[in-house]
Amino acid sequence: MVVRDLFLAQHTESRLHINSVSTAGSLAFIKSAKKHGTPVTASVNAYSLALDDSALLEFDSNCKASPPLRGKEDIKALKKGLSEGIIDVICSDHRPEDEENKKLEFDMAAPGMLGIQTLYSLVNMYSELTAEQIVEKIAINPRRILRLEVPIINENTKANLTFYTPTEEWIPDKKTIQSLSKNTPLKGKALGILNNEMFEQT
């Protein structure tokens, strides 16, 4: 499907974004297309950088995702693709599910896991990117791809910010997961948010 969509983008001279890249093979095709001038961008889900298919050995339905978890060599290729700029964006792929859809036999359970609350933690721990690169992949490049204005933090302007600590370790329980759904094998923590508030110098 990646090859097909890349061919169509080349044939129609259209912009293309490939979401949730998870394999080294797909990444190789995207890299080649970019090299030949195809206007293609790509994203990877944060959990695809952290969990490999060995997590499926216990048939934990919380680890059932779409795309599915891949092998260690795929993860290695994804990290390299991030550092080389082949992958432009990191997504949360936030997919909450109720217990009725998750507490089933593995092949019957719905795919997906929570992603927003653990996004930064996973990227900080597993992406091998600098803080500046993390901000670019999560917050700036998506806006550029969608041709939206990239906000600038200035005095006396409204800001939307999320505050994280890069070193704190913690193990939350179901009470501390903010989503109404609890379907995640991962843990992470945001310290707070600033939503559409005036940013003032103090």
C-alpha positions in Angstrom: 0.0 0.0 0.0 2.9 2.4 0.7 4.4 1.7 -2.8 1.0 2.2 -4.4 0.4 5.5 -2.6 3.9 6.7 -3.4 3.3 5.8 -7.1 0.0 7.7 -7.1 1.6 10.8 -5.5 4.4 10.8 -8.1 1.9 10.3 -11.0 -0.5 13.0 -9.9 2.3 15.3 -8.5 0.3 15.4 -5.2 1.4 15.8 -1.6 1.2 12.7 0.4 1.4 11.9 4.2 1.9 8.3 5.3 0.7 7.8 8.8 1.9 5.3 11.3 5.0 3.9 9.5 6.1 0.8 11.4 8.5 -1.3 9.2 12.0 -0.9 7.8 10.6 -1.9 4.4 8.1 0.9 4.2 10.7 3.4 5.5 13.1 2.4 2.7 10.4 3.2 0.1 9.7 6.5 1.7 13.3 7.4 1.8 13.8 6.6 -1.9 10.7 8.6 -2.8 11.9 11.7 -0.9 15.3 11.3 -2.5 13.6 11.5 -6.0 11.6 14.6 -5.1 8.2 13.1 -4.2 6.5 15.5 -1.7 5.9 12.8 0.9 5.9 13.1 4.7 5.6 10.4 7.3 4.8 9.8 10.9 5.5 7.1 13.5 3.5 6.2 16.6 5.4 6.6 19.8 4.7 3.1 21.0 6.3 1.8 17.8 9.6 3.2 19.1 9.3 1.5 22.5 7.5 -1.9 22.2 8.6 -4.7 20.0 6.7 -7.8 19.2 8.1 -9.8 22.1 5.5 -7.9 24.2 2.8 -10.0 22.5 4.1 -13.3 24.0 1.7 -13.0 26.9 -1.3 -12.2 24.6 -2.0 -9.0 26.5 -4.7 -7.3 24.5 -3.5 -3.9 25.7 -0.5 -4.5 23.4 -2.7 -5.2 20.4 -2.3 -2.2 18.1 -2.8 -1.1 14.5 -0.2 -1.2 13.0 0.9 -4.2 15.1 4.1 -4.2 17.1 7.1 -5.0 15.0 10.6 -6.5 15.5 13.7 -5.0 17.0 15.3 -4.3 13.6 12.2 -2.4 12.5 12.5 -0.2 15.7 16.1 0.4 15.0 15.3 1.5 11.4 12.5 3.8 12.7 14.8 5.6 15.1 17.4 6.1 12.3 14.6 7.4 10.1 13.7 9.9 12.7 17.3 11.2 13.1 17.7 11.4 9.4 14.5 13.3 8.8 12.8 10.6 6.8 10.1 10.4 9.4 8.8 13.9 10.0 6.2 13.5 12.8 5.7 11.4 16.0 2.1 10.7 16.9 0.4 9.6 20.0 -2.1 7.4 18.1 -4.4 7.8 21.1 -7.1 5.1 20.8 -9.1 4.6 24.0 -11.2 1.5 24.3 -13.7 0.4 26.9 -13.1 -2.8 28.9 -15.7 -4.7 26.8 -13.6 -4.2 23.7 -10.2 -5.1 25.4 -10.9 -7.8 27.9 -11.4 -10.5 25.2 -9.4 -13.2 23.6 -6.4 -11.5 21.8 -7.7 -12.1 18.3 -11.2 -10.7 19.2 -10.0 -7.6 21.1 -10.0 -4.2 19.5 -6.6 -2.8 18.5 -5.3 0.4 20.1 -4.0 1.9 23.3 -3.9 5.2 25.1 -1.3 7.5 23.8 -1.6 11.2 24.8 -0.5 10.8 28.5 2.5 8.7 27.6 3.6 10.4 24.4 6.4 12.6 25.7 7.6 9.9 28.1 8.0 7.3 25.4 9.7 9.7 23.0 12.0 11.1 25.6 13.0 7.5 26.7 13.2 5.7 23.3 13.5 8.0 20.3 17.2 9.0 20.9 16.3 12.6 19.8 17.3 15.8 21.4 14.8 18.0 23.2 14.7 20.4 20.3 14.1 17.5 17.8 11.3 16.1 20.0 9.5 19.5 19.9 9.9 19.7 16.2 8.6 16.1 15.6 5.6 16.5 17.9 4.6 20.1 17.8 6.1 22.0 14.8 6.3 19.6 11.8 2.6 18.6 12.0 1.7 22.3 11.6 4.1 22.8 8.8 2.6 19.7 7.0 -0.9 21.1 7.4 0.2 24.5 6.5 -0.8 26.0 9.8 0.9 28.9 11.5 3.6 27.7 13.9 3.0 29.6 17.2 5.8 31.6 18.8 6.0 32.1 22.5 6.1 35.8 23.1 5.2 38.1 26.0 1.5 39.2 26.0 0.5 36.5 23.6 -1.8 33.5 24.3 -0.1 30.2 24.6 -0.9 26.5 24.7 1.9 24.7 26.5 2.5 21.3 28.2 5.0 21.0 31.0 7.1 17.9 31.4 10.1 16.8 33.4 12.7 14.8 31.5 14.1 12.9 34.4 11.2 12.0 36.8 10.3 8.3 37.0 6.9 7.1 38.2 4.5 4.2 38.1 0.9 5.4 37.9 -2.1 3.2 38.7 -5.6 3.4 37.2 -6.5 6.3 39.4 -3.8 8.6 37.9 -4.5 7.8 34.2 -6.6 10.8 33.1 -8.4 9.1 30.3 -11.8 7.5 31.0 -10.3 4.4 29.4 -7.4 2.5 30.9 -6.2 0.4 28.0 -2.4 0.9 28.0 0.6 -1.2 28.8 2.7 2.1 29.1 3.1 4.8 31.7 4.0 8.5 31.5 3.4 11.8 33.2 2.7 15.4 32.3 3.2 18.0 35.0 0.6 20.4 33.8 -0.8 22.4 30.8 -1.4 26.0 29.9 -4.4 26.3 27.6 -5.0 29.5 25.6 -3.7 31.6 28.4 -1.8 34.9 28.3 2.0 34.4 28.5 3.4 37.2 30.7 6.9 37.9 31.8 7.5 37.5 35.5 
